[in-house]
Amino acid sequence: MEPLISKGELRSILERGLLTGKWSVLQFNKGGPDVVLPSKEFLDQHPQFMDMQFRDLAAFKREGHQ
């Protein structure tokens, strides 16, 4: 059966969510059968996300969330 969302689309969702503080890499992958990681280019630009537990709470607050 074909997946509904491609790996590339999942990676894009992950990266957008990391930048807006919605989750960490670890939280995004919790309970999923396949691990989705940010691209090398993304990590080169945002090395703080090499720590899979890092969640950008400052970005989350800037986005208007509490």
Buried (B, 14 or more C-beta within 10 A) or exposed (E): EEEEEEEEEBBBBBBEBBBBBBBBBEBBBEEEEEEBBBEEEBBEEBEEBEEBEBBBEEBBEEEEEE
